[in-house]
């Protein structure tokens, strides 16, 4: 499905579970009323920036790690961008994050547990435990999904940072690409403290479309491999999809009430355009814009896109192209 007119009305191949919001509100209510977080100062010789490592205990015995940079000597509480990385990755190098304090913004970059950063999966594994995160727990019901815990980590991180006295909790924004785009939308969907979102080719959307398209890209190959080696006759397909519905980003989209800017590469064969339109078309905000890049696949978008996202997030005026 690539016809733009069809895509503009496409909502995905399954509906939102009737108890979807109840499921997530119940899980949010299980989180502690106050979080015990460790904020450890780091001296990297930055002249005008405070650097910290933030850790806290996540659900299911996980430990969540984030890198944080905040401008020094700010006249008041600072706005903060929450940045989320792609699948199997980790938070960017410290030096890559310095552009945010340069505009008076804080930046918080979370490592997804069990991937390549410093967050711990179940307090049992250091480092990388992927592939398999999409399908993990899917046979045992939505309460056991691995990504359920990642989404709760995202919510908890926003709550923790919003509570810092040097942070302006009325100016919190989320941003990321691929898995990071998905998690940036999760941040806005689960925590209304997020006031603006930029999502680049978001992952984890419209699983039924992914399966029907036999998407053999590296992340989604987990789904194909599950059926090929565990359920070749697809007898459990409905059960698996019914469970994955609770982490499907298109099903989260109606909860997003803040402004959203989304960018999609129309040649993307990983997070296929239809799956991204299914997310965008279900967003619960009227203030949304979808930017389509005809020549791009699922790849770094280093020409003007980073500057445009920075302008949106930090209210800067970097010239884009030949304006």
C-alpha distance (Angstrom), angle and dihedral (degrees) to the residues before:
residue distance angle dihedral
X1 . . .
X2 3.83 . .
X3 3.82 105.1 .
X4 3.80 104.3 121.4
X5 3.80 94.3 -144.6
X6 3.81 90.3 54.5
X7 3.79 92.1 44.4
X8 3.79 91.8 52.6
X9 3.81 88.9 64.4
X10 3.80 99.4 34.1
X11 3.83 114.1 120.4
X12 3.79 101.0 175.0
X13 3.79 133.8 -96.3
X14 3.80 99.2 -80.5
X15 3.77 135.2 43.1
X16 3.78 128.0 -120.6
X17 3.83 111.9 -89.2
X18 3.81 111.9 -103.2
X19 3.80 91.1 -122.6
X20 3.82 96.2 41.6
X21 3.82 96.5 115.1
X22 3.79 91.5 41.3
X23 3.81 89.6 52.6
X24 3.78 93.2 53.7
X25 3.80 96.2 40.7
X26 3.81 89.0 51.8
X27 3.79 91.4 52.1
X28 3.80 92.8 46.3
X29 3.79 90.1 52.1
X30 3.80 89.8 55.6
X31 3.79 91.3 62.2
X32 3.81 117.7 98.4
X33 3.79 118.0 -87.3
X34 3.81 88.2 -126.0
X35 3.78 127.6 21.7
X36 3.78 125.7 -133.5
X37 3.78 104.1 -137.1
X38 3.78 131.7 171.7
X39 3.80 117.2 -141.2
X40 3.79 109.4 -169.2
X41 3.80 119.2 -170.1
X42 3.82 116.8 -132.2
X43 3.80 124.3 -158.0
X44 3.79 108.3 -146.8
X45 3.79 95.9 152.6
X46 3.80 93.6 -103.7
X47 3.81 108.3 160.8
X48 3.79 101.7 -150.3
X49 3.80 104.0 14.7
X50 3.80 134.7 82.2
X51 3.80 113.6 -144.3
X52 3.81 125.3 -159.3
X53 3.77 141.4 172.9
X54 3.80 110.6 -138.9
X55 3.80 121.7 -160.7
X56 3.79 132.7 173.2
X57 3.78 139.2 164.8
X58 3.78 112.4 -94.5
X59 3.79 128.9 -162.2
X60 3.81 121.7 -74.2
X61 3.83 91.4 30.7
X62 3.79 94.2 -63.9
X63 3.80 125.7 145.3
X64 3.80 119.0 -141.4
X65 3.80 123.2 -151.2
X66 3.81 128.4 -168.0
X67 3.77 137.3 175.9
X68 3.80 114.9 -132.7
X69 3.79 132.5 -169.4
X70 3.80 124.5 -178.1
X71 3.80 130.2 178.0
X72 3.82 114.0 -105.0
X73 3.77 123.3 -121.1
X74 3.78 95.6 11.4
X75 3.80 115.4 178.6
X76 3.80 89.9 -127.2
X77 3.80 144.8 -17.8
X78 3.80 111.6 -30.3
X79 3.80 131.4 -134.4
X80 3.82 115.4 -114.4
X81 3.80 134.4 -147.1
X82 3.82 116.6 -153.0
X83 3.80 108.9 -149.3
X84 3.82 122.7 -162.9
X85 3.81 124.9 -165.8
X86 3.80 132.9 -137.0
X87 3.80 128.4 -91.4
X88 3.82 115.4 -64.0
X89 3.82 90.2 7.4
X90 3.78 137.8 102.4
X91 3.79 139.9 -137.1
X92 3.82 114.5 -61.1
X93 3.79 123.3 -96.0
X94 3.79 113.5 -79.5
X95 3.80 92.3 -111.5
X96 3.82 90.6 56.0
X97 3.79 89.7 59.2
X98 3.80 96.7 54.0
X99 3.80 93.5 90.8
X100 3.81 90.9 76.8
X101 3.83 98.7 57.7
X102 3.83 86.1 46.1
X103 3.83 86.2 69.6
X104 3.81 94.5 42.0
X105 3.82 94.7 -97.9
X106 3.76 131.1 125.4
X107 3.79 118.8 -131.6
X108 3.81 125.9 -153.5
X109 3.81 117.6 -172.1
X110 3.82 117.0 -172.3
X111 3.80 125.5 -154.5
X112 3.80 110.2 -136.6
X113 3.78 107.6 -126.4
X114 3.78 116.4 -106.6
X115 3.79 93.3 20.7
X116 3.81 127.8 94.4
X117 3.79 101.7 -62.5
X118 3.78 135.9 71.6
X119 3.80 101.6 -79.2
X120 3.81 112.4 110.1
X121 3.79 126.5 -130.2
X122 3.84 111.4 -136.6
X123 3.82 88.9 -24.6
X124 3.79 84.8 -85.9
X125 3.78 104.2 90.9
X126 3.78 132.7 49.3
X127 3.78 114.1 -156.3
X128 3.74 131.0 -8.1
X129 3.82 123.0 13.4
X130 3.82 97.5 157.8
X131 2.97 143.8 138.6
X132 3.78 103.8 74.3
X133 3.78 104.7 46.2
X134 3.82 95.6 120.8
X135 3.77 94.7 55.5
X136 3.80 98.8 33.5
X137 3.80 109.7 121.2
X138 3.81 94.5 3.9
X139 3.82 93.5 122.6
X140 3.81 90.9 53.2
X141 3.79 101.1 52.8
X142 3.82 135.8 -95.5
X143 3.81 95.4 -65.7
X144 3.80 88.1 64.8
X145 3.80 99.4 48.5
X146 3.78 114.6 125.0
X147 3.80 92.0 -139.6
X148 3.78 91.0 54.4
X149 3.78 86.7 69.9
X150 3.81 92.7 45.2
X151 3.80 90.2 53.6
X152 3.81 90.2 50.2
X153 3.82 88.9 49.9
X154 3.80 88.2 55.5
X155 3.81 92.8 50.8
X156 3.80 91.9 46.3
X157 3.80 93.2 49.8
X158 3.80 91.5 54.7
X159 3.81 90.6 49.3
X160 3.79 92.7 49.8
X161 3.80 96.3 48.1
X162 3.81 92.6 43.0
X163 3.81 87.2 59.3
X164 3.83 95.4 59.6
X165 3.80 110.4 108.3
X166 3.83 91.8 -135.0
X167 3.83 92.7 55.3
X168 3.81 125.0 87.2
X169 3.80 102.2 -134.8
X170 3.80 90.5 -165.7
X171 3.82 90.9 64.1
X172 3.79 107.2 52.7
X173 3.81 120.1 139.0
X174 3.81 135.7 -177.5
X175 3.79 129.9 -145.7
X176 3.81 140.8 168.7
X177 3.77 148.0 123.7
X178 3.82 131.8 -114.4
X179 3.83 105.4 -20.7
X180 3.81 84.4 4.8
X181 3.79 90.5 53.7
X182 3.79 89.3 52.2
X183 3.81 92.8 48.5
X184 3.80 91.9 46.2
X185 3.81 87.5 57.5
X186 3.81 90.8 45.6
X187 3.81 88.6 54.6
X188 3.81 89.8 55.3
X189 3.81 93.9 41.1
X190 3.80 96.6 51.1
X191 3.79 100.9 32.0
X192 3.82 119.6 45.2
X193 3.81 88.7 -163.6
X194 3.81 86.0 84.3
X195 3.80 105.6 92.8
X196 3.81 102.3 -179.7
X197 3.80 136.2 20.6
X198 3.80 137.6 -162.7
X199 3.81 114.1 -169.2
X200 3.81 122.3 -175.4
X201 3.84 115.8 -160.1
X202 3.85 94.3 -34.6
X203 3.80 119.9 -141.4
X204 3.84 130.1 -144.7
X205 3.78 98.2 50.7
X206 3.82 133.4 135.8
X207 3.81 99.0 -2.7
X208 3.81 93.2 -173.3
X209 3.81 90.4 58.8
X210 3.81 89.3 48.7
X211 3.81 92.2 52.9
X212 3.80 94.3 43.8
X213 3.82 89.7 49.9
X214 3.80 90.3 50.6
X215 3.79 89.4 -131.0
X216 3.81 105.1 -162.3
X217 3.79 96.7 -179.7
X218 3.77 113.9 133.4
X219 3.83 99.3 -96.2
X220 3.80 98.6 39.5
X221 3.79 92.4 42.4
X222 3.83 84.0 86.2
X223 3.80 89.3 72.2
X224 3.80 93.4 46.3
X225 3.80 91.1 46.6
X226 3.81 91.5 50.6
X227 3.79 93.3 57.1
X228 3.79 94.5 38.6
X229 3.82 94.9 54.4
X230 3.82 103.4 23.3
X231 3.78 107.5 28.1
X232 3.83 112.4 13.3
X233 3.83 92.1 163.8
X234 3.82 90.2 51.5
X235 3.79 92.5 -128.0
X236 3.81 89.2 148.2
X237 3.79 96.7 42.1
X238 3.80 94.9 106.8
X239 3.81 91.6 46.8
X240 3.81 92.4 49.2
X241 3.79 93.9 45.9
X242 3.80 92.0 46.1
X243 3.80 87.8 56.8
X244 3.81 96.0 43.3
X245 3.82 88.7 51.4
X246 3.82 87.2 80.2
X247 3.81 93.0 62.9
X248 3.82 97.5 35.0
X249 3.80 107.7 122.3
X250 3.81 93.1 -145.0
X251 3.80 86.3 61.5
X252 3.82 90.4 50.8
X253 3.79 92.2 50.0
X254 3.81 98.1 84.9
X255 3.82 88.9 61.8
X256 3.81 92.7 59.5
X257 3.80 107.2 99.8
X258 3.80 101.3 162.2
X259 3.83 124.8 87.8
X260 3.82 113.8 -77.9
X261 3.79 133.3 -160.9
X262 3.81 113.4 -167.9
X263 3.80 129.0 -174.0
X264 3.82 123.2 -161.0
X265 3.79 130.3 -174.5
X266 3.78 105.7 -140.7
X267 3.83 92.6 -149.2
X268 3.81 92.7 53.3
X269 3.81 109.7 136.4
X270 3.82 94.7 176.4
X271 3.80 103.8 51.5
X272 3.76 93.1 21.2
X273 3.82 117.5 -144.9
X274 3.81 93.4 -114.4
X275 3.81 90.8 59.4
X276 3.78 90.3 51.4
X277 3.80 93.5 48.2
X278 3.82 88.5 51.1
X279 3.80 87.1 58.7
X280 3.79 96.5 42.5
X281 3.81 95.1 46.5
X282 3.80 91.2 54.6
X283 3.81 97.5 48.8
X284 3.79 111.7 130.7
X285 3.81 94.6 -139.9
X286 3.79 127.2 87.0
X287 3.82 89.8 -154.0
X288 3.79 99.7 77.9
X289 3.79 136.1 123.5
X290 3.81 129.0 -169.9
X291 3.81 118.1 -155.0
X292 3.81 116.2 -161.7
X293 3.81 120.8 -156.9
X294 3.83 107.5 -161.9
X295 3.83 98.5 -162.7
X296 3.80 100.3 43.6
X297 3.79 129.7 100.4
X298 3.82 125.8 -174.3
X299 3.77 93.7 -56.3
X300 3.80 142.7 109.9
X301 3.79 110.9 -61.3
X302 3.78 99.0 -151.8
X303 3.80 99.3 154.1
X304 3.83 110.4 90.2
X305 3.83 93.2 -42.8
X306 3.81 95.7 95.8
X307 3.80 90.4 47.2
X308 3.80 91.4 48.5
X309 3.80 92.2 50.2
X310 3.81 89.3 47.9
X311 3.80 90.8 51.7
X312 3.79 90.8 50.9
X313 3.78 94.2 47.9
X314 3.81 101.8 37.5
X315 3.81 100.8 29.9
X316 3.81 91.3 -122.0
X317 3.80 125.1 149.3
X318 3.80 104.9 -132.2
X319 3.80 108.7 163.4
X320 3.80 110.9 -112.4
X321 3.79 114.2 -149.0
X322 3.79 122.0 -45.1
X323 3.77 97.5 -21.2
